[in-house]
Amino acid sequence: MNALREAIAAYLPYNHQEIRDKEVILAYLDANEDAFLRSNLLAHMTASAWVVNSRRDKVLMVYHKLYDSWSWTGGHADGETDLLAVALREVREETGVTHVRPVREEIYSLEVLTVDGHEKHGVYIPSHLHLNVTYLLEADEQDSLHICREENSGVAWFSLEEALRASTEPWFVQRIYKKLNDKLAAVSLADG
């Protein structure tokens, strides 16, 4: 966990949301040894991916059953402290793509996300927080896409603008996905 904590501490926030969320994540990690486990019912670490194509003009999204919306990929740490590995695993599991790699291995974004209480496998999961680390990944548009029936009912590539319109979660669109797209423009310029 020390390497991840150091990476989060060294991360330069993009906006005020990331400044505040970084503070919350670091304080929670310092106070909770079980922050990487779902058994911590108040909050736990997760990893997400903003998956783009090689031209950086499309994003790969899944239709998430729980949220009833098109969304990014991601999942729980479940004890793993290498959250980049978690993000890569979740992309493969949720979309079926096999050719996926980090654009950069550094943290792309930080978020504290609310999760409403819900049923999973017949068990009620109380409302809680996801302390989320996002990575920018690149996948091959030619890879076959497969639905992960347990979690989603669709997988598709969207233009960056279409991705914002496809999501039915206003807070995510305005606070997260738009930010990720805006940051992508800066990455593309730096790589160009």
N, C-alpha and C positions, 0 to 999 in steps of 0.2 A: 504494500500500500504506500510505502514511502515514496516510490518513484512517481506514482500517480498524484499523490498529494503535492509533491514538488512541482509537477507539471501544471497542476491547477494553480498553485501559488504563483508560478512564473507566467501564467497566461495573461496576456494583455486584453482586458475586456474591450469589446467593440462599442458598447453603449451603456447607458445607465442601468438597464435591466441586467446586463451581464456583470456590472460592478456589484450590484446588490446581491445577485444570485451567487456570485463567487464567494462573497462574505458568508452567506448562509451555508453553502456547501462545505467550505473549509471549517467553519465552526462545528458543523454537524459531524464531520469526519473526526475532528479532534475529541469530541465528546462521546462518540458512539463506536465501540469496537465492532459492533454488528451491523454497521452501515452498508455492508455489501451483501446482506442477507435479507430475503423477503420476510423472514421471521420477525424483523424489525417492522412492526405494523405502522409505525408513524411515518417513516421515510426510509428509503434505501436507494443505493446507487443503480443507475441504468446507463445504457449507452445507446445512442441513436446515430444514424448515418444519413447524410444528404448525398444521395447517389446520383452522380451526373454521368453523361456520356463523354466521349473523348473531345467533342467540340464544345462542351460546357454549355450547350443550349437546350438540354433536356434533363429532366430529373425522373428517376424511377420511384414510383409510389405504389402502395398497397391499399386496397379498400379494407380498412380495419373493422372487423365485426363489432368489437366492443364500443368503438367510438362512432360507428355508422358513418364513416367519412374516409375519403382518400387521405392518406397520411404517409409520413416518412417511415422507415424501418427502424427497429430497435428492440431492445429487450433488457431483462434484468441481469445484473452482474452475477447473482447466485454464487457468491463467494469468490469470483474471479476478480482480480485487481487490474488485469490487463484489459482495459475497456475498449481499446482498439480491436483486440481479438474478439471481444464480445460483439462489437458492431459488425465486423466482417462475418462472423458466424450467423448473426441474425439476418443479414442481407441474403446470404446463401439460403438459409432455411425458409425465409419468408417470400423470396422471389424466384428461386431456382437458378439464378445466375451463378456461373462457376468462375468466370473471369472478372474478378473484382479486386481492386487494389487501392491503397490509400493514395490520394493526390499528394498529401503530405501526412506524415505520421503525427504531427502536432494536433493538439485540440483545436477544433474549428469553432466551437461555440459551447457556452454553458447555459443551463436553464434549470430552474426549479419548476416542476410541472405538477399540477394537481390532478389527482385521479379520483373520480367519484366511486363510491362503494358499488360493488357489483358481484354477481355470482360467477364462479369459475369452477367447473367440475362439480357442481352441486354444493359448493362451499361459499359462504358469503365472505367477501374481501372488503374490509372497512375502507372508507375514504382515507387517502394517504398522499404522500408526496414522492415524486421521482426526482432525485438529485441527479441530473442528466448531463452527460458529457457527449457532445456531438463531434463526429469526424466527417471530413469530406472524402468521399470515396468515388472512384471511377469504375464503371462497369461497361462491358461490351454490349452494345445494342443488339448484336446478332445472337447473343445467348438466348436459348429457349427460356421462356418464363413459365413458372409453375406456381399455382396457388397453394398456400399452406392452409388447408381447410380448417384447421383448428383455430386459426387466428384471423384469416382474411378470406375475402371472396372475390378478389380481383388484384391483378398486377399489371401495371401499364406505364409506359413512358409518356411524359407530358412535357410540353414546352415550359419554360420557367413561368411564363404568365398563366398558362393553362393550369399549372399546378396550384397556383393561388386561387383560381376560380373553382377548381375541383374539390377543394377541401370545404367542408361545411362547418368547420370549427373556427369562428371569427377570431378568437383570441390567438390561436395558432397561426392563422393567416397573417394577422397584423403584427404580432410580436415575434414570431419565430420564423415561419417560412419566408416572409418578405425580407427579414434580416439575413437569412441564409442566402437568398438570391442576391441581395445587395453586396454581401461579402464576397460572393462568387465573382462578381465583376472585378473586384480588387485583385483577387487571386489570378484571374485570367489575364489582367493587365501585367501583373508581376511575372507571370510565366511567359507572356508574349514577347 
